Amino acid sequence: MNPDQTKNTFVLKGVGVSPGVAIGRVYRFDPLDSEISFYKLKSTSLIPKEILRFKKALKESEHQLLEIQKNLKKTKVTEPLYVIDVHILILKDKKFVSRTIKYIQRLKINAEWAVRLTVDRYEQIFEKVEDTYIRGRISDVQYVGQRILSNLSGEKKETIWGTDEKVIVVAPDISPANTVQMKMEKVIGFATDAGGRTSHTAIVARDMELPAVVGLDNITRFVLTGDEIIVDGISGLVVVNPYPEMLQRYEEKKLLYSAARDEYLKDAKAPAVTSDNYTLQIGCNIEFVEEIPSAIAHGAEHIGLYRTEFIYINRQELPTEEDHFNNYCQVTGTKDLLWSTIRTFDLGGDKFPSSQKPVKELNPQMGLRAIRFCLKEVEIFKTQLRAIWRAGAFGKTRILFPMISSVEEIVEAKKLLEETRKELLAQGENIASEMEIGAMIEVPAAVVIADKLAREVDF
């Protein structure tokens, strides 16, 4: 290896969240990069004016997000539109708004500075949360904060881009709203500072079937628009300024991956038959409705597990029965699926909206979570069960209870399931005619009594 060839070549390690290899030029996209002026107010008489500026920026931001949501529906990107709803909820969050106004009043600072302090405070709070999924949602608050700052400064963000060349987007992070600013047909890959397997960038990349590596920490500091890079979504590596031999190796890897993928897809919908002639139905685990088309395209015949925790995340109030129902029926009503298995939520009381004050538990990870929490907070649980029964009217539906550790838990859960069925029928609701019941074997206690649990469930 010639040292001169590798002088400007270096490799960054991140998390590969969408497989494949992309080789191309960088387009450095930083929607948050702006010069904002922070200053003290010269007089208390200016405070009302700053508060008015802040409120005006809130309204303008909400209007923009609604427009983005409208435009996003016209694109091929099916990244959950609920994320935009989350951003709008943050704009309307009473604590977010009141904290910012208090900063303006008490510290006598301009609205921009107050917004920055509020976002900083939320960052401190989120950093203390152990759950990586919830901790990763600080990006939503940061995105909303930067949108408000942009509107306060009157700054208009650029739209990607003024070139016909296909590019790899390098950014701090990618939100659903950012995709509207991009000509997605020109994007061949993503590399971001932040993010994880459940981040917005990861979901967008998988949905578009584009190679992506996230969690690179500081790639935006090292590359500029026009730099050549390689994004290896298989191994989670990004090569900056690759030398010729490296380019050749990755071109070969790219071709091999594409060929293998094409070969797999040819047989994706072929029957899955074992050597002893037993036919299997292949399922797919999903978290978002938008993952279903890709799952079916890759051969999924049913939804093996639909995770429902996301409905509870980033909310100020508990989701209503209609919130649950509207999500579930999009899954159960999907054509080309033999059935859908909905797992009841696997969360503890510490993960619920601040407006809800469930019972306290010293160690939620090992104690009051999942089915135990559900059986303690019966009304919250029944809201979800009712929605599942109703969604079951649109297609064959199975229900799966997580973290079962005793026969008593499954018996009690079945009792509540039957109770909600009778209530719905009495109210004249259209519900599933039947529903198979399952238990997840996740803890040692369940393994020991698996034979007893099997007598109580269908799967």
Secondary structure, 3 states (H helix, E strand, C coil): CCCCCCCCCEEEECEEEECCEEEEEEEECCCCCCCCCCCECCCHHHHHHHHHHHHHHHHHHHHHHHHHHHHHCCCCCCCCCHHHHHHHHHHHCHHHHHHHHHHHHHHCECHHHHHHHHHHHHHHHHHCCCCHHHHCCHHHHHHHHHHHHHHHHCCCCCCCCCCCCCEEEEECCCCHHHHHCCCHHHEEEEEECCCCCCCHHHHHHHHHCCCEEECCCCHHHHCCCCCEEEEECCCCEEEECCCHHHHHHHHHHHHHHHHHHHHHHHCCCCCEECCCCCEECCEEEECCHHHHHHHHHCCCCEEEEECCHHHHCCCCCCCCHHHHHHHHHHHHCCCCCCCEEEECCCCEHHHCCCCCCCCCCCCCCCCCEHHHHHHHCHHHHHHHHHHHHHHHHHCCEEEEECCCCCHHHHHHHHHHHHHHHHHHHHCCCCCCCCCEEEECCCCHHHHHCHHHHHCCCCC
